[in-house]
């Protein structure tokens, strides 16, 4: 699994290039903030090592709020 990650990103860039979709790493402020907040939320959820329905509901709510 970990050996494939070095080949997956260049493959996705080539496929995006063929499709005419730019695949650069130039992230705007919204994408950077969304990634940072998502990492914080998931880190807080995994801190205890247990989960319940409320934590799952919070993760789904976070996903829906960023999707809109």
N, C-alpha and C positions, 0 to 999 in steps of 0.2 A: 504494500500500500504506500509506504513512504518513498520507495524508489520510483514510483510512478509520478509523484507530485512534481518532480523536476521536468518531466516531459509533458505534463498536462497543460500548463500555462502557455508554453510556446505553441502547442497544438491549437489551443483556443484562439490565440492571436492569429495564426495562419487561417483558421476557419473563418474568423471574423473578417480578415482581409479578403478572402475569397467572396464572402457574402456582401462586401462593401460596407461593413459595420466597423467603425474605428474602435480599436481595443487598446487604448493607451491607459497609462496609470495616472493621468492628470485628473485627480479628484477635485470636485468643487467643495465648497464649505459644507453644504447640506449632506453630501455623502460621507465626508469625514466626521461630521458631528453624529450622524446616524450610526456609523460604525463604532465610534467611541462610546456612545450611550448604550448600544447593544452589548458591547463587551462588558461594561459596568453592570448592566442588569443581569446578564448571564453569570457573571462572577459572584454577585450577591446571592443569586438563586442556588448556586452550587457550593456555597461556602459551608453549609451544614452537612452536606452529603446525603440529605434526605429530600424528598419532595412530596407534595400533596396536590390536591386539585386546585387549591387557591394559587399556588405558585405557577402551575400550568396555565391557569386562567390569566394570570398577570403577564406571562410570556406571550400568550396569544393576543392579549390586548395591546401589548407593545408592538407586536408584529402588525396588527391591523392599523394602529395609529400611524406607523411609518409608511404603510402601504398607500394610504389615502393622500 
